[in-house]
Amino acid sequence: MTNEAFQQAIINRIHEKGIALPTLPDVAFKVKSIAENPNSTASDLASVVSRDPAISARLIQVANSPLYRGVQPIENLNQIITRIGMRAVSNLVVSLALQQLFQSKSQALQQRMRRHWEFSTQVATLATMLARKHRHIDPEQAMLAGLLHGIGALPVIAIAEDIPKLQAAPALLDELILELQPRLGVQIISAWNFPEHFTTVVRECGNLQRTHEGPPDYTDVVTVAILQARSIDSGAAEENWIGVPAAEKLGVDPTSNPLDDELEETFRTLTEGL
């Protein structure tokens, strides 16, 4: 069977038997609900987050990273909420909780999950920095969008757990992910009831020729962050940066290195624990 025929057979199998979409981790679901309720208080949020010691510890680490830290170190949840606000804390908790989804029983697939998470966190970190240069774009929303941009890959990788031939064909698995990731990602974002701009990010961030009226948006930010992350991985700016509308809107120079020591520290904080 050729790769193309095998790929189509897998796609048919997914269509026939369906595919298990990941569910939003419990702590993420709860903090998201609290942040969306206008009657919620900071105490409500702190109470929910404190029930998950691992997330609480990671949140304090991130809050003390270069992206957020102030003159005085942050030592508890109440200080974090006071300093950066309920919605920002909620977005950070959701971001950190997403790591729980990047797990596989297969050692080879777990390594792929790890690489996927590391790339997503790098995109998220870069997206946050890009967003901070544009007042109308919320940095924490940009971070979450960066992490979610490739969420549709998870069910495809999960399918491979039951198909040894697919595990032994990494190039084919990459093709499947490339084809199915946007479509499945949109389904996941919809099931999790995230705002429409996240759906647009997942569906359109791979479209380098996407154009739209008005100032740059979250999709522009994530598209450029992906290109920056790929450039960092390859050690050189990619040729496909030339003429990318998102980069032009954001005023980003593709030949510049977006990473510095502080950004590297934040990236390490987000990937810790894998």
C-alpha positions as CSV (number, residue, x, y, z in Angstrom):
1,M,0.0,0.0,0.0
2,T,1.4,3.4,-1.0
3,N,1.7,6.2,1.6
4,E,-1.2,8.0,-0.1
5,A,-3.4,5.0,0.0
6,F,-2.4,4.3,3.6
7,Q,-3.2,7.9,4.5
8,Q,-6.6,7.7,2.9
9,A,-7.2,4.4,4.8
10,I,-6.5,6.1,8.1
11,I,-8.7,9.0,7.2
12,N,-11.5,6.7,6.3
13,R,-11.1,4.8,9.6
14,I,-11.3,8.1,11.5
15,H,-14.5,9.0,9.6
16,E,-16.1,5.6,10.1
17,K,-15.2,5.1,13.8
18,G,-15.0,8.6,14.9
19,I,-12.1,10.1,16.8
20,A,-11.8,10.8,20.5
21,L,-11.4,14.5,21.0
22,P,-9.5,15.5,24.2
23,T,-11.5,17.1,27.0
24,L,-10.5,20.2,28.8
25,P,-8.7,19.4,32.1
26,D,-11.0,19.8,35.1
27,V,-9.0,22.7,36.7
28,A,-8.9,24.5,33.4
29,F,-12.7,24.1,32.9
30,K,-13.4,25.4,36.4
31,V,-11.2,28.5,36.3
32,K,-12.5,29.3,32.8
33,S,-16.0,29.3,34.2
34,I,-15.0,31.5,37.1
35,A,-13.3,34.0,34.9
36,E,-16.4,34.2,32.6
37,N,-18.8,34.8,35.6
38,P,-19.0,38.5,36.4
39,N,-20.0,37.7,40.0
40,S,-16.9,35.7,40.7
41,T,-14.2,36.9,43.1
42,A,-10.5,36.6,43.4
43,S,-11.1,34.3,46.4
44,D,-13.2,32.0,44.2
45,L,-10.4,31.7,41.7
46,A,-7.7,31.2,44.3
47,S,-9.8,28.5,46.0
48,V,-10.1,26.4,42.8
49,V,-6.5,26.8,41.8
50,S,-5.2,25.9,45.3
51,R,-6.8,22.5,45.0
52,D,-4.3,21.6,42.4
53,P,-0.9,21.9,44.1
54,A,1.0,21.1,40.9
55,I,-0.7,23.8,38.9
56,S,-0.4,26.3,41.8
57,A,3.4,25.7,42.0
58,R,3.8,26.1,38.2
59,L,1.7,29.2,38.2
60,I,4.0,30.8,40.8
61,Q,7.0,29.8,38.7
62,V,5.5,31.4,35.6
63,A,4.5,34.5,37.6
64,N,8.1,35.0,38.6
65,S,9.4,34.5,35.1
66,P,10.6,37.5,33.1
67,L,7.2,37.8,31.4
68,Y,5.5,38.8,34.7
69,R,7.8,39.3,37.6
70,G,8.1,42.7,39.3
71,V,10.5,44.1,41.9
72,Q,9.2,41.8,44.6
73,P,8.9,38.0,44.0
74,I,5.4,36.5,44.0
75,E,5.0,33.9,46.7
76,N,1.3,32.9,46.7
77,L,-1.9,32.8,44.5
78,N,-3.5,35.9,46.0
79,Q,-0.4,38.0,45.1
80,I,-0.6,36.7,41.5
81,I,-4.2,37.5,41.1
82,T,-3.7,41.0,42.6
83,R,-0.8,41.7,40.3
84,I,-2.0,40.4,36.9
85,G,-5.8,40.0,37.4
86,M,-8.3,37.2,37.3
87,R,-8.7,36.8,33.6
88,A,-4.9,36.7,33.1
89,V,-4.5,34.1,35.8
90,S,-7.3,32.1,34.4
91,N,-5.7,32.0,30.9
92,L,-2.3,31.0,32.5
93,V,-3.9,28.2,34.5
94,V,-5.7,26.9,31.3
95,S,-2.3,27.1,29.5
96,L,-0.5,25.2,32.2
97,A,-3.3,22.6,32.5
98,L,-3.1,21.8,28.8
99,Q,0.2,20.1,29.3
100,Q,-1.8,17.2,30.9
101,L,-3.2,16.3,27.5
102,F,0.2,15.8,25.9
103,Q,0.6,12.2,27.1
104,S,1.0,8.8,25.3
105,K,1.4,5.2,26.4
106,S,3.9,4.7,23.5
107,Q,7.5,5.8,24.2
108,A,8.0,6.9,20.6
109,L,4.7,8.8,20.5
110,Q,5.4,10.3,23.9
111,Q,8.6,11.8,22.5
112,R,6.5,13.2,19.7
113,M,4.0,14.6,22.2
114,R,6.9,16.2,24.1
115,R,8.3,17.9,20.9
116,H,4.8,19.1,20.0
117,W,4.3,20.6,23.4
118,E,7.7,22.2,23.4
119,F,7.1,23.7,20.0
120,S,3.6,25.0,21.1
121,T,5.1,26.6,24.3
122,Q,7.8,28.2,22.2
123,V,5.1,29.6,19.9
124,A,3.1,30.7,22.9
125,T,6.1,32.5,24.4
126,L,6.9,34.3,21.2
127,A,3.2,35.2,20.7
128,T,3.1,36.7,24.1
129,M,6.1,38.9,23.3
130,L,4.6,40.0,20.0
131,A,1.3,40.8,21.6
132,R,2.9,43.1,24.2
133,K,3.9,45.4,21.4
134,H,0.2,45.9,20.3
135,R,-2.1,47.3,23.0
136,H,-5.3,45.9,21.5
137,I,-4.0,42.3,21.7
138,D,-4.1,40.7,25.1
139,P,-0.8,38.9,25.9
140,E,-2.3,36.1,27.9
141,Q,-4.9,35.4,25.2
142,A,-2.0,35.4,22.7
143,M,-0.1,32.9,24.9
144,L,-3.2,30.6,25.1
145,A,-3.7,30.9,21.3
146,G,-0.1,29.9,20.7
147,L,-0.5,26.8,22.8
148,L,-3.8,25.9,21.2
149,H,-2.8,26.4,17.6
150,G,-1.8,22.8,17.1
151,I,-4.2,21.1,19.5
152,G,-5.8,19.2,16.6
153,A,-2.6,17.1,16.4
154,L,-3.4,15.3,19.7
155,P,-6.2,13.0,18.5
156,V,-4.2,12.1,15.4
157,I,-1.2,11.1,17.5
158,A,-3.6,9.2,19.8
159,I,-5.0,7.2,16.8
160,A,-1.4,6.1,16.1
161,E,-1.3,4.3,19.5
162,D,-3.6,1.6,18.0
163,I,-1.9,1.4,14.6
164,P,1.7,0.1,14.8
165,K,2.3,0.6,11.1
166,L,1.5,4.3,11.6
167,Q,3.9,4.6,14.5
168,A,6.6,3.1,12.2
169,A,5.9,5.7,9.5
170,P,6.7,9.1,11.0
171,A,6.6,10.9,7.7
172,L,3.1,9.6,7.1
173,L,2.0,10.6,10.6
174,D,3.3,14.1,9.9
175,E,1.2,14.2,6.7
176,L,-1.9,13.1,8.6
177,I,-1.3,15.7,11.3
178,L,-0.8,18.4,8.7
179,E,-4.0,17.5,6.9
180,L,-6.3,16.9,9.9
181,Q,-4.9,19.2,12.6
182,P,-6.8,22.4,11.6
183,R,-10.1,20.6,11.1
184,L,-9.9,18.6,14.4
185,G,-8.5,21.6,16.2
186,V,-11.6,23.7,15.3
187,Q,-13.8,20.8,16.6
188,I,-11.9,20.8,19.9
189,I,-12.0,24.6,20.4
190,S,-15.7,24.5,19.6
191,A,-16.4,21.7,22.1
192,W,-14.4,23.7,24.8
193,N,-16.5,26.8,24.1
194,F,-13.6,29.1,23.5
195,P,-14.1,32.5,21.8
196,E,-14.2,32.7,18.0
197,H,-10.8,34.2,17.7
198,F,-9.3,31.0,18.9
199,T,-11.1,29.1,16.2
200,T,-9.8,31.5,13.6
201,V,-6.2,31.0,14.9
202,V,-6.5,27.2,14.7
203,R,-8.0,27.2,11.3
204,E,-5.9,30.0,9.7
205,C,-2.5,30.2,11.4
206,G,-1.0,28.0,8.7
207,N,-2.2,30.2,5.9
208,L,0.7,32.5,5.2
209,Q,-1.2,34.5,2.6
210,R,-4.1,35.3,4.9
211,T,-5.1,39.0,4.7
212,H,-7.7,41.1,6.5
213,E,-8.7,44.7,7.1
214,G,-7.7,46.6,10.2
215,P,-4.9,46.1,12.7
216,P,-3.1,42.8,13.4
217,D,-5.1,40.1,15.3
218,Y,-4.4,36.9,17.2
219,T,-4.0,34.9,14.1
220,D,-1.4,37.2,12.7
221,V,0.5,37.0,16.0
222,V,0.4,33.2,16.1
223,T,1.3,32.9,12.4
224,V,4.4,35.0,12.9
225,A,5.3,33.2,16.2
226,I,5.2,29.9,14.3
227,L,7.5,31.3,11.7
228,Q,9.9,32.6,14.3
229,A,9.9,29.3,16.2
230,R,10.7,27.4,13.0
231,S,13.5,29.9,12.2
232,I,14.9,29.3,15.7
233,D,14.8,25.5,15.2
234,S,16.4,25.7,11.8
235,G,19.0,28.3,12.8
236,A,18.0,30.6,9.9
237,A,15.0,32.6,8.7
238,E,12.8,30.7,6.3
239,E,12.4,31.9,2.8
240,N,8.6,31.7,3.1
241,W,8.7,34.8,5.3
242,I,8.9,37.0,2.2
243,G,5.7,38.8,1.6
244,V,3.8,37.3,4.5
245,P,0.9,39.8,5.3
246,A,0.9,38.9,9.0
247,A,4.6,39.8,9.4
248,E,4.1,43.1,7.5
249,K,1.1,44.0,9.8
250,L,3.1,43.3,12.9
251,G,6.2,45.1,11.5
252,V,8.5,42.0,12.3
253,D,11.9,41.7,10.7
254,P,12.3,38.0,9.7
255,T,16.1,38.3,9.9
256,S,16.1,39.3,13.5
257,N,16.5,36.8,16.4
258,P,13.4,37.1,18.6
259,L,15.0,35.1,21.5
260,D,16.9,36.6,24.4
261,D,17.9,35.2,27.8
262,E,14.7,36.3,29.5
263,L,12.6,34.7,26.8
264,E,14.6,31.5,27.0
265,E,14.0,31.4,30.8
266,T,10.2,31.8,30.3
267,F,10.2,29.1,27.7
268,R,12.1,26.7,30.1
269,T,9.5,27.5,32.8
270,L,6.6,26.6,30.6
271,T,8.1,23.3,29.4
272,E,9.3,22.2,32.9
273,G,7.8,18.9,34.1
274,L,7.7,17.1,30.8
